Amino acid sequence: MLIERIYMTKQYCPYYQATVRRDKIWLVTGILRNEPHWVFDRTLDAKQNVLEFFVAPAYEDQFIDIMDLFTKKGFVSSCEKKPNRLKESDRL
């Protein structure tokens, strides 16, 4: 099965964290969710408006481009690639 293959090969997608203006969270997540299989987003810290994004490797360049646009528009104040925290949790 695909799930078993992914688990056995320990493949992880690129992981990003971004701080998004509270009044633009709906816009940022809505645009990213419009394209199927691009990115999975979740709120990491609601008080600080920090979202996390698990990005499909094939779409990482497009994700970076759109996050750069959101940053230029002032919707996103920071976006940073980090080690995938799911990968980090495997060490426990």
PDB file of N, CA, C and O in Angstrom, chain B, residues numbered from 101:
ATOM      1  N   MET B 101       0.832  -1.186   0.000  1.00  0.00           N
ATOM      2  CA  MET B 101       0.000   0.000   0.000  1.00  0.00           C
ATOM      3  C   MET B 101       0.879   1.252   0.000  1.00  0.00           C
ATOM      4  O   MET B 101       2.025   1.230   0.450  1.00  0.00           O
ATOM      5  N   LEU B 102       0.318   2.327  -0.510  1.00  0.00           N
ATOM      6  CA  LEU B 102       1.048   3.588  -0.587  1.00  0.00           C
ATOM      7  C   LEU B 102       1.452   4.087   0.793  1.00  0.00           C
ATOM      8  O   LEU B 102       2.590   4.518   0.981  1.00  0.00           O
ATOM      9  N   ILE B 103       0.550   4.036   1.751  1.00  0.00           N
ATOM     10  CA  ILE B 103       0.849   4.512   3.105  1.00  0.00           C
ATOM     11  C   ILE B 103       2.030   3.745   3.694  1.00  0.00           C
ATOM     12  O   ILE B 103       2.921   4.344   4.296  1.00  0.00           O
ATOM     13  N   GLU B 104       2.041   2.442   3.526  1.00  0.00           N
ATOM     14  CA  GLU B 104       3.145   1.632   4.043  1.00  0.00           C
ATOM     15  C   GLU B 104       4.464   2.004   3.361  1.00  0.00           C
ATOM     16  O   GLU B 104       5.506   2.070   4.014  1.00  0.00           O
ATOM     17  N   ARG B 105       4.416   2.246   2.051  1.00  0.00           N
ATOM     18  CA  ARG B 105       5.617   2.618   1.315  1.00  0.00           C
ATOM     19  C   ARG B 105       6.156   3.966   1.796  1.00  0.00           C
ATOM     20  O   ARG B 105       7.362   4.128   1.981  1.00  0.00           O
ATOM     21  N   ILE B 106       5.265   4.919   1.993  1.00  0.00           N
ATOM     22  CA  ILE B 106       5.692   6.232   2.476  1.00  0.00           C
ATOM     23  C   ILE B 106       6.289   6.101   3.865  1.00  0.00           C
ATOM     24  O   ILE B 106       7.345   6.670   4.140  1.00  0.00           O
ATOM     25  N   TYR B 107       5.632   5.363   4.743  1.00  0.00           N
ATOM     26  CA  TYR B 107       6.148   5.198   6.099  1.00  0.00           C
ATOM     27  C   TYR B 107       7.493   4.486   6.096  1.00  0.00           C
ATOM     28  O   TYR B 107       8.408   4.864   6.828  1.00  0.00           O
ATOM     29  N   MET B 108       7.607   3.459   5.272  1.00  0.00           N
ATOM     30  CA  MET B 108       8.837   2.674   5.255  1.00  0.00           C
ATOM     31  C   MET B 108      10.004   3.478   4.674  1.00  0.00           C
ATOM     32  O   MET B 108      11.143   3.298   5.106  1.00  0.00           O
ATOM     33  N   THR B 109       9.743   4.357   3.706  1.00  0.00           N
ATOM     34  CA  THR B 109      10.822   5.132   3.105  1.00  0.00           C
ATOM     35  C   THR B 109      11.033   6.467   3.815  1.00  0.00           C
ATOM     36  O   THR B 109      11.965   7.205   3.495  1.00  0.00           O
ATOM     37  N   LYS B 110      10.166   6.772   4.778  1.00  0.00           N
ATOM     38  CA  LYS B 110      10.293   8.001   5.579  1.00  0.00           C
ATOM     39  C   LYS B 110      10.342   9.248   4.702  1.00  0.00           C
ATOM     40  O   LYS B 110      11.210  10.104   4.876  1.00  0.00           O
ATOM     41  N   GLN B 111       9.413   9.344   3.766  1.00  0.00           N
ATOM     42  CA  GLN B 111       9.334  10.522   2.912  1.00  0.00           C
ATOM     43  C   GLN B 111       8.484  11.582   3.617  1.00  0.00           C
ATOM     44  O   GLN B 111       7.376  11.301   4.073  1.00  0.00           O
ATOM     45  N   TYR B 112       9.009  12.777   3.697  1.00  0.00           N
ATOM     46  CA  TYR B 112       8.307  13.880   4.342  1.00  0.00           C
ATOM     47  C   TYR B 112       8.276  15.067   3.400  1.00  0.00           C
ATOM     48  O   TYR B 112       9.231  15.321   2.665  1.00  0.00           O
ATOM     49  N   CYS B 113       7.177  15.785   3.430  1.00  0.00           N
ATOM     50  CA  CYS B 113       7.040  16.947   2.562  1.00  0.00           C
ATOM     51  C   CYS B 113       7.718  18.168   3.176  1.00  0.00           C
ATOM     52  O   CYS B 113       7.987  18.202   4.376  1.00  0.00           O
ATOM     53  N   PRO B 114       7.991  19.170   2.341  1.00  0.00           N
ATOM     54  CA  PRO B 114       8.527  20.428   2.871  1.00  0.00           C
ATOM     55  C   PRO B 114       7.530  21.043   3.866  1.00  0.00           C
ATOM     56  O   PRO B 114       6.316  20.950   3.685  1.00  0.00           O
ATOM     57  N   TYR B 115       8.057  21.657   4.894  1.00  0.00           N
ATOM     58  CA  TYR B 115       7.245  22.197   5.981  1.00  0.00           C
ATOM     59  C   TYR B 115       7.588  23.670   6.177  1.00  0.00           C
ATOM     60  O   TYR B 115       8.758  24.045   6.243  1.00  0.00           O
ATOM     61  N   TYR B 116       6.556  24.490   6.268  1.00  0.00           N
ATOM     62  CA  TYR B 116       6.721  25.928   6.455  1.00  0.00           C
ATOM     63  C   TYR B 116       5.848  26.413   7.603  1.00  0.00           C
ATOM     64  O   TYR B 116       4.796  25.843   7.894  1.00  0.00           O
ATOM     65  N   GLN B 117       6.308  27.476   8.243  1.00  0.00           N
ATOM     66  CA  GLN B 117       5.503  28.195   9.218  1.00  0.00           C
ATOM     67  C   GLN B 117       5.442  29.650   8.778  1.00  0.00           C
ATOM     68  O   GLN B 117       6.435  30.223   8.332  1.00  0.00           O
ATOM     69  N   ALA B 118       4.249  30.239   8.913  1.00  0.00           N
ATOM     70  CA  ALA B 118       4.076  31.627   8.496  1.00  0.00           C
ATOM     71  C   ALA B 118       3.197  32.366   9.500  1.00  0.00           C
ATOM     72  O   ALA B 118       2.277  31.795  10.087  1.00  0.00           O
ATOM     73  N   THR B 119       3.500  33.634   9.679  1.00  0.00           N
ATOM     74  CA  THR B 119       2.657  34.516  10.477  1.00  0.00           C
ATOM     75  C   THR B 119       1.803  35.309   9.495  1.00  0.00           C
ATOM     76  O   THR B 119       2.318  35.990   8.609  1.00  0.00           O
ATOM     77  N   VAL B 120       0.497  35.207   9.670  1.00  0.00           N
ATOM     78  CA  VAL B 120      -0.458  35.784   8.731  1.00  0.00           C
ATOM     79  C   VAL B 120      -1.335  36.788   9.465  1.00  0.00           C
ATOM     80  O   VAL B 120      -1.760  36.538  10.593  1.00  0.00           O
ATOM     81  N   ARG B 121      -1.608  37.926   8.827  1.00  0.00           N
ATOM     82  CA  ARG B 121      -2.531  38.890   9.425  1.00  0.00           C
ATOM     83  C   ARG B 121      -3.857  38.201   9.712  1.00  0.00           C
ATOM     84  O   ARG B 121      -4.401  37.503   8.856  1.00  0.00           O
ATOM     85  N   ARG B 122      -4.367  38.396  10.905  1.00  0.00           N
ATOM     86  CA  ARG B 122      -5.585  37.699  11.318  1.00  0.00           C
ATOM     87  C   ARG B 122      -6.726  37.898  10.325  1.00  0.00           C
ATOM     88  O   ARG B 122      -7.444  36.949  10.011  1.00  0.00           O
ATOM     89  N   ASP B 123      -6.899  39.121   9.828  1.00  0.00           N
ATOM     90  CA  ASP B 123      -8.013  39.383   8.916  1.00  0.00           C
ATOM     91  C   ASP B 123      -7.780  38.843   7.508  1.00  0.00           C
ATOM     92  O   ASP B 123      -8.667  38.945   6.661  1.00  0.00           O
ATOM     93  N   LYS B 124      -6.604  38.271   7.240  1.00  0.00           N
ATOM     94  CA  LYS B 124      -6.301  37.704   5.921  1.00  0.00           C
ATOM     95  C   LYS B 124      -6.104  36.192   5.949  1.00  0.00           C
ATOM     96  O   LYS B 124      -5.830  35.584   4.915  1.00  0.00           O
ATOM     97  N   ILE B 125      -6.241  35.585   7.119  1.00  0.00           N
ATOM     98  CA  ILE B 125      -6.059  34.126   7.208  1.00  0.00           C
ATOM     99  C   ILE B 125      -7.026  33.409   6.278  1.00  0.00           C
ATOM    100  O   ILE B 125      -6.630  32.486   5.566  1.00  0.00           O
ATOM    101  N   TRP B 126      -8.281  33.819   6.274  1.00  0.00           N
ATOM    102  CA  TRP B 126      -9.284  33.166   5.424  1.00  0.00           C
ATOM    103  C   TRP B 126      -8.896  33.260   3.956  1.00  0.00           C
ATOM    104  O   TRP B 126      -9.101  32.312   3.198  1.00  0.00           O
ATOM    105  N   LEU B 127      -8.332  34.401   3.546  1.00  0.00           N
ATOM    106  CA  LEU B 127      -7.947  34.595   2.154  1.00  0.00           C
ATOM    107  C   LEU B 127      -6.758  33.705   1.784  1.00  0.00           C
ATOM    108  O   LEU B 127      -6.775  33.027   0.756  1.00  0.00           O
ATOM    109  N   VAL B 128      -5.734  33.716   2.625  1.00  0.00           N
ATOM    110  CA  VAL B 128      -4.532  32.914   2.364  1.00  0.00           C
ATOM    111  C   VAL B 128      -4.881  31.429   2.301  1.00  0.00           C
ATOM    112  O   VAL B 128      -4.508  30.741   1.351  1.00  0.00           O
ATOM    113  N   THR B 129      -5.586  30.940   3.301  1.00  0.00           N
ATOM    114  CA  THR B 129      -5.915  29.506   3.315  1.00  0.00           C
ATOM    115  C   THR B 129      -6.899  29.148   2.199  1.00  0.00           C
ATOM    116  O   THR B 129      -6.808  28.068   1.616  1.00  0.00           O
ATOM    117  N   GLY B 130      -7.832  30.045   1.903  1.00  0.00           N
ATOM    118  CA  GLY B 130      -8.796  29.776   0.834  1.00  0.00           C
ATOM    119  C   GLY B 130      -8.128  29.646  -0.519  1.00  0.00           C
ATOM    120  O   GLY B 130      -8.454  28.747  -1.294  1.00  0.00           O
ATOM    121  N   ILE B 131      -7.195  30.539  -0.806  1.00  0.00           N
ATOM    122  CA  ILE B 131      -6.487  30.472  -2.084  1.00  0.00           C
ATOM    123  C   ILE B 131      -5.653  29.195  -2.170  1.00  0.00           C
ATOM    124  O   ILE B 131      -5.649  28.523  -3.202  1.00  0.00           O
ATOM    125  N   LEU B 132      -4.959  28.863  -1.105  1.00  0.00           N
ATOM    126  CA  LEU B 132      -4.127  27.651  -1.123  1.00  0.00           C
ATOM    127  C   LEU B 132      -4.970  26.380  -1.209  1.00  0.00           C
ATOM    128  O   LEU B 132      -4.554  25.405  -1.834  1.00  0.00           O
ATOM    129  N   ARG B 133      -6.141  26.383  -0.592  1.00  0.00           N
ATOM    130  CA  ARG B 133      -7.017  25.203  -0.638  1.00  0.00           C
ATOM    131  C   ARG B 133      -7.740  25.068  -1.971  1.00  0.00           C
ATOM    132  O   ARG B 133      -8.292  24.010  -2.273  1.00  0.00           O
ATOM    133  N   ASN B 134      -7.739  26.128  -2.768  1.00  0.00           N
ATOM    134  CA  ASN B 134      -8.419  26.091  -4.056  1.00  0.00           C
ATOM    135  C   ASN B 134      -7.774  25.093  -5.009  1.00  0.00           C
ATOM    136  O   ASN B 134      -8.449  24.514  -5.860  1.00  0.00           O
ATOM    137  N   GLU B 135      -6.487  24.896  -4.868  1.00  0.00           N
ATOM    138  CA  GLU B 135      -5.771  23.940  -5.715  1.00  0.00           C
ATOM    139  C   GLU B 135      -5.617  22.623  -4.965  1.00  0.00           C
ATOM    140  O   GLU B 135      -4.959  22.580  -3.925  1.00  0.00           O
ATOM    141  N   PRO B 136      -6.211  21.550  -5.475  1.00  0.00           N
ATOM    142  CA  PRO B 136      -6.124  20.277  -4.764  1.00  0.00           C
ATOM    143  C   PRO B 136      -4.699  19.724  -4.717  1.00  0.00           C
ATOM    144  O   PRO B 136      -3.943  19.819  -5.683  1.00  0.00           O
ATOM    145  N   HIS B 137      -4.361  19.153  -3.580  1.00  0.00           N
ATOM    146  CA  HIS B 137      -3.098  18.428  -3.373  1.00  0.00           C
ATOM    147  C   HIS B 137      -1.857  19.309  -3.359  1.00  0.00           C
ATOM    148  O   HIS B 137      -0.749  18.794  -3.510  1.00  0.00           O
ATOM    149  N   TRP B 138      -2.005  20.622  -3.183  1.00  0.00           N
ATOM    150  CA  TRP B 138      -0.870  21.539  -3.110  1.00  0.00           C
ATOM    151  C   TRP B 138      -0.287  21.587  -1.724  1.00  0.00           C
ATOM    152  O   TRP B 138       0.908  21.379  -1.514  1.00  0.00           O
ATOM    153  N   VAL B 139      -1.178  21.873  -0.769  1.00  0.00           N
ATOM    154  CA  VAL B 139      -0.713  22.190   0.582  1.00  0.00           C
ATOM    155  C   VAL B 139      -1.805  21.844   1.588  1.00  0.00           C
ATOM    156  O   VAL B 139      -2.998  21.976   1.316  1.00  0.00           O
ATOM    157  N   PHE B 140      -1.359  21.399   2.750  1.00  0.00           N
ATOM    158  CA  PHE B 140      -2.256  21.182   3.889  1.00  0.00           C
ATOM    159  C   PHE B 140      -1.865  22.224   4.928  1.00  0.00           C
ATOM    160  O   PHE B 140      -0.695  22.338   5.293  1.00  0.00           O
ATOM    161  N   ASP B 141      -2.849  22.981   5.401  1.00  0.00           N
ATOM    162  CA  ASP B 141      -2.543  24.031   6.372  1.00  0.00           C
ATOM    163  C   ASP B 141      -3.272  23.776   7.683  1.00  0.00           C
ATOM    164  O   ASP B 141      -4.353  23.188   7.715  1.00  0.00           O
ATOM    165  N   ARG B 142      -2.653  24.231   8.755  1.00  0.00           N
ATOM    166  CA  ARG B 142      -3.251  24.168  10.092  1.00  0.00           C
ATOM    167  C   ARG B 142      -2.782  25.367  10.892  1.00  0.00           C
ATOM    168  O   ARG B 142      -1.726  25.944  10.634  1.00  0.00           O
ATOM    169  N   THR B 143      -3.598  25.723  11.869  1.00  0.00           N
ATOM    170  CA  THR B 143      -3.190  26.766  12.804  1.00  0.00           C
ATOM    171  C   THR B 143      -2.249  26.141  13.823  1.00  0.00           C
ATOM    172  O   THR B 143      -2.579  25.134  14.450  1.00  0.00           O
ATOM    173  N   LEU B 144      -1.088  26.736  13.983  1.00  0.00           N
ATOM    174  CA  LEU B 144      -0.119  26.249  14.962  1.00  0.00           C
ATOM    175  C   LEU B 144      -0.235  27.034  16.262  1.00  0.00           C
ATOM    176  O   LEU B 144      -0.151  26.461  17.348  1.00  0.00           O
ATOM    177  N   ASP B 145      -0.428  28.346  16.151  1.00  0.00           N
ATOM    178  CA  ASP B 145      -0.566  29.211  17.328  1.00  0.00           C
ATOM    179  C   ASP B 145      -1.588  30.296  16.996  1.00  0.00           C
ATOM    180  O   ASP B 145      -1.263  31.278  16.328  1.00  0.00           O
ATOM    181  N   ALA B 146      -2.806  30.117  17.458  1.00  0.00           N
ATOM    182  CA  ALA B 146      -3.903  31.033  17.131  1.00  0.00           C
ATOM    183  C   ALA B 146      -3.669  32.438  17.693  1.00  0.00           C
ATOM    184  O   ALA B 146      -4.022  33.426  17.049  1.00  0.00           O
ATOM    185  N   LYS B 147      -3.085  32.534  18.869  1.00  0.00           N
ATOM    186  CA  LYS B 147      -2.862  33.848  19.480  1.00  0.00           C
ATOM    187  C   LYS B 147      -1.844  34.676  18.707  1.00  0.00           C
ATOM    188  O   LYS B 147      -1.937  35.902  18.663  1.00  0.00           O
ATOM    189  N   GLN B 148      -0.883  34.010  18.104  1.00  0.00           N
ATOM    190  CA  GLN B 148       0.172  34.701  17.349  1.00  0.00           C
ATOM    191  C   GLN B 148      -0.078  34.678  15.838  1.00  0.00           C
ATOM    192  O   GLN B 148       0.734  35.191  15.068  1.00  0.00           O
ATOM    193  N   ASN B 149      -1.200  34.083  15.412  1.00  0.00           N
ATOM    194  CA  ASN B 149      -1.551  33.974  13.978  1.00  0.00           C
ATOM    195  C   ASN B 149      -0.522  33.187  13.178  1.00  0.00           C
ATOM    196  O   ASN B 149      -0.232  33.526  12.031  1.00  0.00           O
ATOM    197  N   VAL B 150       0.024  32.148  13.776  1.00  0.00           N
ATOM    198  CA  VAL B 150       1.026  31.324  13.103  1.00  0.00           C
ATOM    199  C   VAL B 150       0.339  30.093  12.515  1.00  0.00           C
ATOM    200  O   VAL B 150      -0.340  29.340  13.212  1.00  0.00           O
ATOM    201  N   LEU B 151       0.539  29.917  11.222  1.00  0.00           N
ATOM    202  CA  LEU B 151       0.010  28.754  10.522  1.00  0.00           C
ATOM    203  C   LEU B 151       1.162  27.863  10.109  1.00  0.00           C
ATOM    204  O   LEU B 151       2.288  28.325   9.926  1.00  0.00           O
ATOM    205  N   GLU B 152       0.871  26.580   9.965  1.00  0.00           N
ATOM    206  CA  GLU B 152       1.872  25.660   9.437  1.00  0.00           C
ATOM    207  C   GLU B 152       1.357  25.095   8.127  1.00  0.00           C
ATOM    208  O   GLU B 152       0.156  24.901   7.943  1.00  0.00           O
ATOM    209  N   PHE B 153       2.283  24.838   7.226  1.00  0.00           N
ATOM    210  CA  PHE B 153       1.944  24.360   5.894  1.00  0.00           C
ATOM    211  C   PHE B 153       2.797  23.144   5.563  1.00  0.00           C
ATOM    212  O   PHE B 153       4.025  23.185   5.648  1.00  0.00           O
ATOM    213  N   PHE B 154       2.131  22.076   5.190  1.00  0.00           N
ATOM    214  CA  PHE B 154       2.797  20.880   4.686  1.00  0.00           C
ATOM    215  C   PHE B 154       2.587  20.914   3.173  1.00  0.00           C
ATOM    216  O   PHE B 154       1.458  20.785   2.699  1.00  0.00           O
ATOM    217  N   VAL B 155       3.667  21.087   2.419  1.00  0.00           N
ATOM    218  CA  VAL B 155       3.588  21.382   0.998  1.00  0.00           C
ATOM    219  C   VAL B 155       3.979  20.153   0.173  1.00  0.00           C
ATOM    220  O   VAL B 155       4.976  19.487   0.453  1.00  0.00           O
ATOM    221  N   ALA B 156       3.173  19.873  -0.843  1.00  0.00           N
ATOM    222  CA  ALA B 156       3.518  18.786  -1.759  1.00  0.00           C
ATOM    223  C   ALA B 156       4.830  19.148  -2.456  1.00  0.00           C
ATOM    224  O   ALA B 156       4.954  20.250  -2.989  1.00  0.00           O
ATOM    225  N   PRO B 157       5.805  18.245  -2.463  1.00  0.00           N
ATOM    226  CA  PRO B 157       7.116  18.573  -3.044  1.00  0.00           C
ATOM    227  C   PRO B 157       7.039  19.100  -4.473  1.00  0.00           C
ATOM    228  O   PRO B 157       7.815  19.982  -4.843  1.00  0.00           O
ATOM    229  N   ALA B 158       6.138  18.589  -5.267  1.00  0.00           N
ATOM    230  CA  ALA B 158       6.030  19.013  -6.663  1.00  0.00           C
ATOM    231  C   ALA B 158       5.553  20.455  -6.799  1.00  0.00           C
ATOM    232  O   ALA B 158       5.707  21.059  -7.861  1.00  0.00           O
ATOM    233  N   TYR B 159       4.975  21.012  -5.735  1.00  0.00           N
ATOM    234  CA  TYR B 159       4.410  22.356  -5.784  1.00  0.00           C
ATOM    235  C   TYR B 159       5.128  23.348  -4.880  1.00  0.00           C
ATOM    236  O   TYR B 159       4.619  24.440  -4.627  1.00  0.00           O
ATOM    237  N   GLU B 160       6.300  22.979  -4.394  1.00  0.00           N
ATOM    238  CA  GLU B 160       7.012  23.870  -3.474  1.00  0.00           C
ATOM    239  C   GLU B 160       7.377  25.202  -4.133  1.00  0.00           C
ATOM    240  O   GLU B 160       7.259  26.249  -3.497  1.00  0.00           O
ATOM    241  N   ASP B 161       7.810  25.182  -5.376  1.00  0.00           N
ATOM    242  CA  ASP B 161       8.162  26.436  -6.052  1.00  0.00           C
ATOM    243  C   ASP B 161       6.949  27.357  -6.177  1.00  0.00           C
ATOM    244  O   ASP B 161       7.061  28.563  -5.956  1.00  0.00           O
ATOM    245  N   GLN B 162       5.795  26.797  -6.529  1.00  0.00           N
ATOM    246  CA  GLN B 162       4.573  27.592  -6.641  1.00  0.00           C
ATOM    247  C   GLN B 162       4.147  28.129  -5.284  1.00  0.00           C
ATOM    248  O   GLN B 162       3.688  29.266  -5.175  1.00  0.00           O
ATOM    249  N   PHE B 163       4.300  27.307  -4.246  1.00  0.00           N
ATOM    250  CA  PHE B 163       3.962  27.749  -2.893  1.00  0.00           C
ATOM    251  C   PHE B 163       4.837  28.942  -2.491  1.00  0.00           C
ATOM    252  O   PHE B 163       4.335  29.930  -1.956  1.00  0.00           O
ATOM    253  N   ILE B 164       6.127  28.847  -2.746  1.00  0.00           N
ATOM    254  CA  ILE B 164       7.044  29.947  -2.416  1.00  0.00           C
ATOM    255  C   ILE B 164       6.653  31.213  -3.171  1.00  0.00           C
ATOM    256  O   ILE B 164       6.641  32.304  -2.600  1.00  0.00           O
ATOM    257  N   ASP B 165       6.334  31.066  -4.452  1.00  0.00           N
ATOM    258  CA  ASP B 165       5.929  32.228  -5.252  1.00  0.00           C
ATOM    259  C   ASP B 165       4.689  32.897  -4.672  1.00  0.00           C
ATOM    260  O   ASP B 165       4.642  34.122  -4.553  1.00  0.00           O
ATOM    261  N   ILE B 166       3.702  32.115  -4.318  1.00  0.00           N
ATOM    262  CA  ILE B 166       2.459  32.715  -3.811  1.00  0.00           C
ATOM    263  C   ILE B 166       2.661  33.296  -2.415  1.00  0.00           C
ATOM    264  O   ILE B 166       2.061  34.318  -2.083  1.00  0.00           O
ATOM    265  N   MET B 167       3.491  32.666  -1.599  1.00  0.00           N
ATOM    266  CA  MET B 167       3.770  33.234  -0.274  1.00  0.00           C
ATOM    267  C   MET B 167       4.576  34.535  -0.410  1.00  0.00           C
ATOM    268  O   MET B 167       4.393  35.459   0.382  1.00  0.00           O
ATOM    269  N   ASP B 168       5.457  34.609  -1.398  1.00  0.00           N
ATOM    270  CA  ASP B 168       6.171  35.869  -1.668  1.00  0.00           C
ATOM    271  C   ASP B 168       5.184  36.964  -2.057  1.00  0.00           C
ATOM    272  O   ASP B 168       5.314  38.105  -1.615  1.00  0.00           O
ATOM    273  N   LEU B 169       4.203  36.620  -2.879  1.00  0.00           N
ATOM    274  CA  LEU B 169       3.177  37.588  -3.262  1.00  0.00           C
ATOM    275  C   LEU B 169       2.370  38.035  -2.040  1.00  0.00           C
ATOM    276  O   LEU B 169       2.109  39.226  -1.869  1.00  0.00           O
ATOM    277  N   PHE B 170       1.976  37.080  -1.192  1.00  0.00           N
ATOM    278  CA  PHE B 170       1.236  37.425   0.033  1.00  0.00           C
ATOM    279  C   PHE B 170       2.069  38.339   0.935  1.00  0.00           C
ATOM    280  O   PHE B 170       1.532  39.239   1.581  1.00  0.00           O
ATOM    281  N   THR B 171       3.376  38.103   0.973  1.00  0.00           N
ATOM    282  CA  THR B 171       4.260  38.938   1.785  1.00  0.00           C
ATOM    283  C   THR B 171       4.316  40.358   1.213  1.00  0.00           C
ATOM    284  O   THR B 171       4.231  41.330   1.963  1.00  0.00           O
ATOM    285  N   LYS B 172       4.457  40.480  -0.101  1.00  0.00           N
ATOM    286  CA  LYS B 172       4.489  41.799  -0.741  1.00  0.00           C
ATOM    287  C   LYS B 172       3.187  42.561  -0.526  1.00  0.00           C
ATOM    288  O   LYS B 172       3.192  43.785  -0.395  1.00  0.00           O
ATOM    289  N   LYS B 173       2.071  41.832  -0.491  1.00  0.00           N
ATOM    290  CA  LYS B 173       0.755  42.456  -0.284  1.00  0.00           C
ATOM    291  C   LYS B 173       0.503  42.787   1.186  1.00  0.00           C
ATOM    292  O   LYS B 173      -0.461  43.481   1.508  1.00  0.00           O
ATOM    293  N   GLY B 174       1.368  42.293   2.084  1.00  0.00           N
ATOM    294  CA  GLY B 174       1.215  42.570   3.505  1.00  0.00           C
ATOM    295  C   GLY B 174       0.309  41.599   4.238  1.00  0.00           C
ATOM    296  O   GLY B 174      -0.044  41.839   5.392  1.00  0.00           O
ATOM    297  N   PHE B 175      -0.078  40.498   3.585  1.00  0.00           N
ATOM    298  CA  PHE B 175      -0.933  39.490   4.229  1.00  0.00           C
ATOM    299  C   PHE B 175      -0.112  38.601   5.162  1.00  0.00           C
ATOM    300  O   PHE B 175      -0.607  38.143   6.192  1.00  0.00           O
ATOM    301  N   VAL B 176       1.146  38.364   4.791  1.00  0.00           N
ATOM    302  CA  VAL B 176       2.053  37.479   5.527  1.00  0.00           C
ATOM    303  C   VAL B 176       3.247  38.310   5.982  1.00  0.00           C
ATOM    304  O   VAL B 176       3.875  39.000   5.179  1.00  0.00           O
ATOM    305  N   SER B 177       3.557  38.239   7.277  1.00  0.00           N
ATOM    306  CA  SER B 177       4.709  39.005   7.769  1.00  0.00           C
ATOM    307  C   SER B 177       5.981  38.169   7.825  1.00  0.00           C
ATOM    308  O   SER B 177       7.084  38.717   7.820  1.00  0.00           O
ATOM    309  N   SER B 178       5.840  36.863   7.879  1.00  0.00           N
ATOM    310  CA  SER B 178       7.017  35.992   7.819  1.00  0.00           C
ATOM    311  C   SER B 178       6.589  34.622   7.320  1.00  0.00           C
ATOM    312  O   SER B 178       5.490  34.151   7.610  1.00  0.00           O
ATOM    313  N   CYS B 179       7.470  33.998   6.571  1.00  0.00           N
ATOM    314  CA  CYS B 179       7.243  32.630   6.101  1.00  0.00           C
ATOM    315  C   CYS B 179       8.606  31.962   6.072  1.00  0.00           C
ATOM    316  O   CYS B 179       9.531  32.430   5.409  1.00  0.00           O
ATOM    317  N   GLU B 180       8.713  30.864   6.796  1.00  0.00           N
ATOM    318  CA  GLU B 180      10.018  30.234   6.962  1.00  0.00           C
ATOM    319  C   GLU B 180       9.916  28.726   6.798  1.00  0.00           C
ATOM    320  O   GLU B 180       9.035  28.083   7.369  1.00  0.00           O
ATOM    321  N   LYS B 181      10.831  28.171   6.007  1.00  0.00           N
ATOM    322  CA  LYS B 181      10.925  26.721   5.877  1.00  0.00           C
ATOM    323  C   LYS B 181      11.623  26.187   7.115  1.00  0.00           C
ATOM    324  O   LYS B 181      12.641  26.726   7.548  1.00  0.00           O
ATOM    325  N   LYS B 182      11.071  25.127   7.678  1.00  0.00           N
ATOM    326  CA  LYS B 182      11.635  24.528   8.893  1.00  0.00           C
ATOM    327  C   LYS B 182      11.677  23.017   8.722  1.00  0.00           C
ATOM    328  O   LYS B 182      11.058  22.473   7.808  1.00  0.00           O
ATOM    329  N   PRO B 183      12.404  22.346   9.596  1.00  0.00           N
ATOM    330  CA  PRO B 183      12.358  20.886   9.559  1.00  0.00           C
ATOM    331  C   PRO B 183      10.923  20.420   9.806  1.00  0.00           C
ATOM    332  O   PRO B 183      10.220  20.963  10.658  1.00  0.00           O
ATOM    333  N   ASN B 184      10.511  19.429   9.064  1.00  0.00           N
ATOM    334  CA  ASN B 184       9.149  18.905   9.213  1.00  0.00           C
ATOM    335  C   ASN B 184       8.975  18.397  10.637  1.00  0.00           C
ATOM    336  O   ASN B 184       9.692  17.496  11.073  1.00  0.00           O
ATOM    337  N   ARG B 185       8.024  18.975  11.358  1.00  0.00           N
ATOM    338  CA  ARG B 185       7.877  18.613  12.773  1.00  0.00           C
ATOM    339  C   ARG B 185       7.325  17.205  12.958  1.00  0.00           C
ATOM    340  O   ARG B 185       7.465  16.633  14.040  1.00  0.00           O
ATOM    341  N   LEU B 186       6.710  16.640  11.944  1.00  0.00           N
ATOM    342  CA  LEU B 186       6.292  15.239  12.033  1.00  0.00           C
ATOM    343  C   LEU B 186       7.508  14.322  11.999  1.00  0.00           C
ATOM    344  O   LEU B 186       7.546  13.294  12.675  1.00  0.00           O
ATOM    345  N   LYS B 187       8.485  14.704  11.214  1.00  0.00           N
ATOM    346  CA  LYS B 187       9.727  13.943  11.161  1.00  0.00           C
ATOM    347  C   LYS B 187      10.432  13.998  12.500  1.00  0.00           C
ATOM    348  O   LYS B 187      10.978  13.001  12.973  1.00  0.00           O
ATOM    349  N   GLU B 188      10.413  15.190  13.114  1.00  0.00           N
ATOM    350  CA  GLU B 188      11.031  15.358  14.426  1.00  0.00           C
ATOM    351  C   GLU B 188      10.322  14.503  15.482  1.00  0.00           C
ATOM    352  O   GLU B 188      10.967  13.984  16.393  1.00  0.00           O
ATOM    353  N   SER B 189       9.010  14.355  15.366  1.00  0.00           N
ATOM    354  CA  SER B 189       8.262  13.587  16.370  1.00  0.00           C
ATOM    355  C   SER B 189       8.563  12.092  16.260  1.00  0.00           C
ATOM    356  O   SER B 189       8.334  11.352  17.217  1.00  0.00           O
ATOM    357  N   ASP B 190       9.075  11.630  15.104  1.00  0.00           N
ATOM    358  CA  ASP B 190       9.447  10.223  14.957  1.00  0.00           C
ATOM    359  C   ASP B 190      10.607   9.847  15.869  1.00  0.00           C
ATOM    360  O   ASP B 190      10.809   8.669  16.163  1.00  0.00           O
ATOM    361  N   ARG B 191      11.360  10.827  16.312  1.00  0.00           N
ATOM    362  CA  ARG B 191      12.534  10.542  17.157  1.00  0.00           C
ATOM    363  C   ARG B 191      12.152  10.230  18.585  1.00  0.00           C
ATOM    364  O   ARG B 191      12.969   9.722  19.353  1.00  0.00           O
ATOM    365  N   LEU B 192      10.925  10.527  18.945  1.00  0.00           N
ATOM    366  CA  LEU B 192      10.498  10.283  20.330  1.00  0.00           C
ATOM    367  C   LEU B 192      10.267   8.823  20.590  1.00  0.00           C
ATOM    368  O   LEU B 192       9.904   8.444  21.704  1.00  0.00           O
TER     369      LEU B 192
END
